[in-house]
Amino acid sequence: MAFKLKVPHTYVIVFSIVILAGMLTWIVPGGAYDYETQTVHGIERNVVINGSFHYVENTPQTWQIFSAIFDGFVDKADIIVFILLIGGAFWIMNQTKAIDIGIYSFLRRTKKLERFKALRFLGIDNIIIVLIMLLFSVFGAVFGMSEETIAFTIIFVPLSIKMGYDSIIGLSMCFVGAGLGFAGAILNPFTIGIAQGLSDLPLFSGIEYRLFSWLIINITGISYVLWYARKIKKDPEKSGMFQLDEYWRKITASGETIPEYHTPTSGWFVFAVLQIVLVIFAWQNPQTTMTIGLSGFTAPLLPILAGLFFISSILLLRKSIHFFIINLLMFTILYLIVGVMGYEWYIMEIATLFFVMGIASGLAFDFKLNEMTNHFLDGVRDILSAGLIVGLAGGIIIILQKGQVIDTLLHGASTAMSGMGKYGSLSVMYIIQTMINLVLPSGSAKAALTMPIMSQFSDLIDLSRQAAVMAYQLGDGFTNMITPTSGVLMGVLGVAKIPFDKWVKWIWPLMLILIILGFLLLIPTITIQLNGF
């Protein structure tokens, strides 16, 4: 019988690290740095004083490895609640099928582009693939769309078959598109938001370079998909899924059933209440100063948003409640951007914003209160593991801190890597984050596990904490699309009926290209003075 390697459960992996941390408190000498408070871009941070390391008596941990779990949950309570509220809110919205309808409407509109000769020359199918992937990439970059792609797989795989491609292209439209955006992480609260919070950085700072990186990542990934699509369109039998896709070819006659368009009275009521709130908010804040890196501008953004919401909501409610709910999502994102960059919103405000969005979506769709509550709880249950793993991972740092060995480990790492230079050290951080992601694909958990150490390590080698966050961002993003420990990946492959080995054979060249690209994108974080870095 052949030996079969079984990857341990994520909780087993993390708790094993907690135990390892406890063992280190018996082996590693105690040590401490002196810290000083500095104000950087208006934010006070505790920064290591170079050359201040000294040995102290360590405190070996025993039963504390179990109490550290409790301490970890207490320490990361804000992030855990943040994750649960957002998970529940999006689940309510998903149950309205609004996003499904929005995507179908999007596809119908793109078909109208065939009347333009120049666009026909480019290929309307190519344009559709690009637009859909960019749409999902924006979702992945802005609010961390990941699990939601499982639901969209059943839509885009049949669509891809109808267009003359294979199930891999269908899965690429939503899953790979969202994955590219997740790696770019322009405003992703689950990765960048948490990592920057744990690193004591202004929320979503450094957005300019992340936007540039997002564009480069998408150009690279989408080009690879288009190259493959052209090959399959020319000769469908070149697809490794040609025989297996017979299942989809038999059931793509009519496609998915779209819910009936309608607008219940509750939709108008929710619109009226929200509009009143937005007008009051705009009246109280007629001018907003947006901070972008080290620069900024002032404009009446909240009155403008309130006016746009009024006009767009009336037009969309006349069509269907589904489009109004999509409008809610779009304006939630806009208010998130304004709130973070103009009013220094953090985890509590953002979680509240998405929570209100979820409630408003459910009430507008005329969900009964009990029904909406059940949907919210389903969303919480679905994302609960991410919240739990953040608390569990928090116990690792608690153990190292109580054992007074964390500064010793940081000192040892900085000494070992001191001769590698800034880029060499940053590259090692990127490699470490990439390797961890293969067995621990939860971005929020990995941030809780690594960023408290990486951010302080970056201080020791005079490296920007934002660069360390960038190494985390890229190391966290790419391999989500190939690691078998990812529940989302295995879920979408199951829905698309694509065997894992077929998927790996197709995507490994793209993974190699993206990982190399990650090394290149880290270079400017050291060699160029970037806003927020």
N, C-alpha and C positions, 0 to 999 in steps of 0.2 A: 504494500500500500504506500502510495507516494505521500510524502510529508506535505501537509497543507498548513501554511502560515495563517494564523487567525489574528487579526488586528484587535487588540483589546478595546473595550468600550472607552469612549472619551473620558467618562468619569473615573474609570480605573486608571487611565493614563495620568490624569491631573492629580488624583489622590496619591498615586505612586510618587509623583513629584513632591507632594506635600511631605510624604514620609522621607523621601530623599533629603528634602530641606531640613527635616528634623535631625537626620543622621549627620548632616554637614555641621550642625551646631555642636556636635561632639568632636568633630575632626578638625574643623577650620578654627584657627585662633580668632578671638574676638578683636575687633578693631573699629575705629571710628574716624570720620572726617569732621572737621569743623565747618559749619555752614554759615552763610551770611545771606541776608535778605537784600535782593536787588530789584529795582523797578526797571523792567524792560518793556518798552512800548506801552507804558501805563499799567503793566501787570506786575505785581510783586511775586517774586519767585525765590525759593530757597536754593541757593547755588553753592556747590562745593568750593571751598577755598583750596586752591592748588597748594600742594606740599604740606597740607595740614594733617595727613593721615598719621594715626598713632594706634598702637596696640592697647587693648583693654581686656579685662577678664570677660570671657564669654559665659553665656548662660545656656547650658545644654537643655534641649527641649525633650520631654517625654510624653506625658499625657496631653501636653499642650497641642500636639498635632491634631487632636480632636476638637479642642476648644478653638483652635485657629480657624476652623471652618465657620463657627459661629461669628468669630471676629471678622472674618472675611466678608460674610454677608452684611454685617453692620457697616463695615468700612465702605462697601460698594453698594449700599442700599439705594442711593440715588440713581445709579446706572441701571440696577436691576429693575426698579420701578419704571424707569424710562423705557426699557426694552419691552416690558409687559404691556404697558399702556399703548405703545405704538403697535405691537402685535395684535392686540384686541381690536384697535380702531381700524386697521387695514382689513381685518377679517370681516368686519361688518360691511365695509365698502365692497369687498369682493363678492359678498353674498347678493348684492344688488345686480350683479352682472353688468354694471355700467362700463367697466373697463373693456369687457368683451365687445360690447356694442360700439364703443368708441373706436376700437381697432378695426372692426369690420367697416365702419363708416370711413375710416382713414383709407382703407384699401380701395373702396369704391371710388373715392375722390382721386386717388392716384391713377386709376384706370383712365380717367378723363384726359390725362396728359398725353394720350396716344395721338391726339389731334395735332400735336406740335411735331413738326418734322425733325427738328434737332433732337428732341427727346426720344423719338423713335429710333434715331441713329444710335443713341447711347444704349438703347434697349430698355423698354419699360419694365421688364422683369428685373433688370439690374437696379433700376431706380427703386422699385418696390422693396427689394431685398435691403438696399442701403437705408431707405427711409425707416423700415421696420426695425432694423438693427439699431439705428440711431435712436429711435423712439425708446426702445428697451434699454439702450445704453444710458440714456438720460435718466430713466427710472432707476437703473442700478447705481448711477453716480449720485443721484439726489437723495433717494430714500432707501437705497440698499435692496432693491428688488432682487429676490433670490428664490425663496420658496414659491412665490406666486407664479414663477415660470412653469411649474408643473401643470397648472390649470391651462395655460396657454399652449402647451405642447399639443394638446388634442385639437387645437384650432389650426396651428401652422403646419403641422406635418401633412394633413390632408391637402391644405392649400398648396404646399410645395409639390406634392404628387400631381395635383391638377396643372401646375405650371410646367410640368415636365422634368422636375428634379427628383430628389430622393428624400427620405426621411431625415437624413443628416442635415440637409439644407433647411428643412423645416425646423429642426431643433436649433440650428444655428441662428435663425431669425430671432428667436426669443431668448434662449438660454445663453448662447455665446454672446449675443448682443448685450444682455444684462450683465454677463460676466466681464466683458470689456469695460462696461461702465462702472461695475463694482470695483475693478482694479484702478480705474481712473479716480473714482471716489471724490468728485468735486465737493459735494455737500452730504456725503453719506453719514448719517448720524450714528450708524451701527459700527463703523470703523474709524473714520477720521474724527468724528465727534468724540468718541470714547477715548481714542488714542491721544488726541490733543488735550482732553480733559485730564487724563492721567499724567500727562507731561507738563501740566500747568501752562498750557499755551492758549492764547485767545481762540475761541471756537471758530473753526473754518478759516483761520488765518493761512496765508500762503496760497490763497485760492488761484492767484494768477498763474503760477507755475503748474499747479495741478490741472488747471483748465488746458494749458498747453500740452501737458502729458496725456490728458484724456484724449485730445485730438490726435496725437501721434499714435497712441495705442489703438484708437478706433480705425485710423487709416490703415494701420498694419493688419489688424484682425479682419476688417471687412474686405480688404484686398485679397487676403487668403481665401475667404469664403467665396468671393466673386470668381477667383481663378478656378476654384473647384467647381463652382456652379456652371461655368462656361464649358468645362470639360465634360460634365455630366449631361448638359443640355445637348452637346454635340454627339455623345454616344452614351446613352443611359446605362448600357451594360457594363461600363467601366466602374460603375458604383459597386462598392463592396456590399451594398444593401439591395442590389437589384432583385435578387430572388426573394429575400425576406420581405421586401416592400410589396409583394403581391397581395399581402393582407390588406394594405391600405388602398391599393388600386381597385379592390373589390368593393370598398365601402365609401368611396369618395364621390359617388354620384350626386348626392344632394348636400353634403357638407353638414355643418352644425346648424341647429335650429336657433334663430335669433329670437330673444324674448320680444313680446309685443310692445310697441311704443305706447306709452301712456304717461299721464301726469296727474297724480292724485292731488286732492286739495291740500294734503299735508305738505306737499312740496312747496306750494305757494306760501303757506304759513311759515315754514322754516326759512324760506327766502326773506320774508318780511322781517322776521326777528333778527336774522343775521345782518340784514341791511341796516337796521336801526343801530345795532351794536357797532358796525363798521363806521357809520356816520358819526356816532359819538366818539369813537376812537380817533377818527380823523379830525374832528373838531377840537379834541384835546391836544392833538399833535399835528398842527397844520404844516410844520416843516420837519424834515428828517435829514440829519447829517449822516451820510453813508461813509463808513470808513473802509477803504480798500487798501490793504497793506499799510503803508505809511502815509497815504494820501486820502482824500475824501472830497465829497461834494454835498451840497444842501439843495433839497428840492421838496415840493409838496407831494411826496410819494403816497402817503396814506389817503389824502383826498382823491388822488388820481386812481388808486386801487379801488376805493369805495365806488367811484363813478363807473369804472370799467366793470366791476362786479354787478352793479345795478343793470347796466345795459345788456351785458352778456347773459346774465341769469334770466332776464325776461325773455330774450330771444330763444334760449335753450329750453326753458320750461314750456314754452309754446310747442316745442317739438317733442320732447320726452323728458321724463324725470332722470333717465340715465345720463343724458348729456349735462343736466344740471349738476349731477353728482361728479361727473368728470371735471366740470367747472370748479366745484368745491376743491377737488384735489389740486388743480392748477393754481388756484388762488391761495391754498394752504402753503404750497411751495413758495409762491411769491412773498407771502407774509413772513414765512420762515426766513427768507433771504433778507428782507428789510429788517426784521426783528433782530437777527443775529448781527448784521453789519451796521445797523443804525441804532439799536437800543441794547446791545450787549446781552441778548437773550442767551440763556444757557439751557442745561438739560431740563430743568423744571418747566420753563416756558415752552420749549419745543414739544415736550411730552404733552403738555396741556393743549397746545395748538392741535396736534394730531388726534388727541382724545376727543376734542370738540368736533373735529372733522368727522370722526367715526360716528359719533352720536347724531350729528346733523344729517349724515348720509342715511342712517337707519330711520330716523324720524321722517325725513323727506320721502323715503321710499314706502312709508306707511307700515314699517315693521311694528308689531305690537311690542310693548315694553319687555315682556318676558322673552319674546322671540329675539329681540335685539340683545338682551342680556345673555341669552344662550350663545348667540353668534360671537359676542365679545369674549365669553369664557372659552369658546372653541379656539379663538385666536390666541388667547393667553396660554391655553394648554399646548397649542402648536409651537409656541415660541418659548415656553417655560424652560426648556432645556438650556437655551442660550442664557437666560437670566441666572439659572442655577449654576452654570459653569463659571460665570463671572464671579459669583460669590465664592465658589469653591477655589477658583484660582487665586482669589484675593488672600486666601489663607496661606499661600506659599510665601508671599512677601511678609505676612504677619509673623510667621515662624522665623524667617531670616532676620527680621528686625528685632524680635524679642530675644533671639539668640545672640544678637550683636555681631553677626558675621557678614551681613550684607555689604557693609563698607569694605570689609576685607576682601570679599569676592570681587567687588568693583575695582578695588586697588590692584588685585592680581590680574584681572582682565586688562585693565589699562596698561599695566606694566608689560604684559605679554604682547599686547598689540601696539605698544608705543612706537616701535620701530617700523610699523607698517605704513605709517602716514595716515592722513585723514581719509583718503579715498580707499585705502586698503582696509581700514577699520570699518568704514561704512559698507564696503562690499561684503565683509564678513557678517555684519548685521543683516544685510539683505539675504545672504545665504542661510543664516540661522532662521530667519523668519520664513523663508521658503521651505526649509526642511521641516520646521514645526508644523507648517500648514498641511503637509502631507498626512499627518496623523491627528492633527487638531484643527479641522477646517473652520471652526467657529471664529469669525473675525473679532467679535467682542470679547470672547474668552482669551484669545491670543493677545489682545491689547492689554487685558487685565494681567496676563501672565508676564508679558515681556516689557511693556513700555515703562513701568516704574523703574526698572533696571536700566533699560536702554537709554532713557532720557537722561538719567544721572550719569551714566557712562559717557554720553556725548559731552557732558560738561567737563569731564576729566581730561578729554583729549582735545578740548577747545573746538568741538564740532557743534553746529547748530542743532538744537533739539528738533527743529522742523525737519532737518535732513534725516534724523533718526526715525521720525514719523513717516517720512517718505519711504525709507527702506522697509518699514513695517507695511505700509500701504501696498507697495508693489509685491513684497513677499507674500502678503496675505491674499492678493487678488488673483493672480494667474492660475495657480495650481488648483483652485477650486473647480476648474473645468476638467480635471483629470484624476483627482484623487478618489479612490474607491471608498474612502471613509466619509465622503460627503453624501448625506442623505438626499440632498437636492439633486445631485448628479444622478444617483442611482434611481431616484424617483422619475426624473424626466426620461432617462433611458428606458425605464420600465414602461412608461406610457407610450413612448415612441416605438417600443419594441426593437430597440437597437442593442445588440449584445455588447457587453463592456469591451471585449477584445476588438470588436469592429470599431468602436468609438476611439479607443486608444490608438489604433493603427491610423485613424484619420487625423486625430488632433495632436499627436506628439510633435510633428514638425512645427505646428503653430506654437506649441508650448515652448519649444526650444528657441524659436525666434523671439517670443515675448520675453522670456527670461533674459536673453542677451540684451534685448531692448531696455529692460529694467536697469541693467548695469550702466548703459549709456545715459539713461535719464537721470541717474544719480550724480553724474559728473558735474552738471551745472550747479547743483546745490552746494558745491564746494568751490568751484572756480569762478562763479558769477555772483554778484551781490543781488539777490532776489528779494522782492518784497515779502516780508513775513519770515524770512530765513535768517 
